[in-house]
Amino acid sequence: MGSIGMIIGRSSEIATAIAAAVEEQGVATHEIARNVAEAARATGVVSDRVVRLSEGAAQVQGQLRELNAASVQVAQQGEALRNELGGVVRQLRSGS
């Protein structure tokens, strides 16, 4: 009888240890799930920011194209003005 009592006592200790391990595993699993959810949320935030940054870059690129076109136009107008003024100066010098 004494050995049966020891076996039952030992079985109880083992069952208690298993229950504690299962509880710890549950806590760890919950923590992992929470961390995965937080990582997913952070990934979504980063993704949104990358999309906005890409849109902003496209907008800036369009504005730079417009600025470049305007700069070319101003340069052409400046060249035309320089030619006109050169003609006026030549006429003034020639006395006509």
C-alpha distance (Angstrom), angle and dihedral (degrees) to the residues before:
residue distance angle dihedral
M1 . . .
G2 3.78 . .
S3 3.79 92.4 .
I4 3.82 91.3 48.8
G5 3.79 88.9 53.4
M6 3.82 89.9 49.9
I7 3.81 90.9 49.5
I8 3.81 91.1 49.0
G9 3.80 90.1 47.2
R10 3.78 91.7 48.4
S11 3.83 90.8 46.4
S12 3.79 88.7 52.0
E13 3.82 90.8 51.6
I14 3.80 90.5 49.3
A15 3.82 91.8 48.0
T16 3.81 90.0 49.6
A17 3.81 90.7 49.4
I18 3.80 90.8 48.8
A19 3.82 91.3 48.5
A20 3.82 90.3 50.8
A21 3.81 91.1 48.4
V22 3.81 91.0 49.4
E23 3.80 90.3 49.8
E24 3.82 91.1 49.5
Q25 3.81 89.3 48.4
G26 3.81 89.4 51.9
V27 3.81 91.2 51.0
A28 3.81 90.9 47.8
T29 3.82 91.3 48.1
H30 3.80 90.5 50.2
E31 3.82 90.6 50.2
I32 3.80 91.2 49.0
A33 3.81 90.7 50.1
R34 3.82 90.6 49.2
N35 3.82 90.8 49.7
V36 3.81 91.8 48.5
A37 3.82 90.6 50.5
E38 3.81 90.9 49.3
A39 3.81 91.2 48.3
A40 3.81 90.1 50.1
R41 3.81 90.7 50.6
A42 3.81 91.6 48.5
T43 3.80 90.5 47.8
G44 3.80 89.1 53.4
V45 3.80 90.9 51.4
V46 3.80 91.7 49.7
S47 3.80 90.9 47.0
D48 3.81 91.2 52.2
R49 3.80 90.8 49.5
V50 3.81 91.9 49.5
V51 3.82 89.9 51.6
R52 3.82 91.2 49.9
L53 3.80 91.0 46.4
S54 3.79 90.8 50.3
E55 3.80 91.3 49.4
G56 3.80 90.2 48.4
A57 3.80 91.4 49.7
A58 3.80 90.7 50.8
Q59 3.80 90.1 50.4
V60 3.81 91.9 49.6
Q61 3.80 90.0 47.8
G62 3.81 90.0 54.4
Q63 3.78 91.4 48.4
L64 3.81 90.7 49.6
R65 3.82 89.8 52.7
E66 3.81 89.4 52.1
L67 3.81 90.9 47.8
N68 3.78 91.1 49.3
A69 3.81 91.4 50.0
A70 3.82 90.3 49.0
S71 3.82 90.4 48.8
V72 3.80 91.0 52.1
Q73 3.80 90.0 49.2
V74 3.82 92.1 49.8
A75 3.80 90.4 48.5
Q76 3.81 90.5 51.1
Q77 3.80 91.5 48.3
G78 3.81 90.1 48.4
E79 3.79 90.7 51.6
A80 3.82 90.9 48.8
L81 3.82 90.6 49.3
R82 3.80 91.4 48.3
N83 3.83 90.0 52.1
E84 3.80 92.0 48.7
L85 3.80 92.3 48.2
G86 3.80 89.8 46.9
G87 3.81 88.9 54.5
V88 3.80 91.5 48.6
V89 3.80 91.6 49.4
R90 3.81 91.5 48.8
Q91 3.80 90.5 50.7
L92 3.79 91.3 48.8
R93 3.79 91.4 49.8
S94 3.77 93.3 47.8
G95 3.80 90.5 50.6
S96 3.76 97.4 -122.2
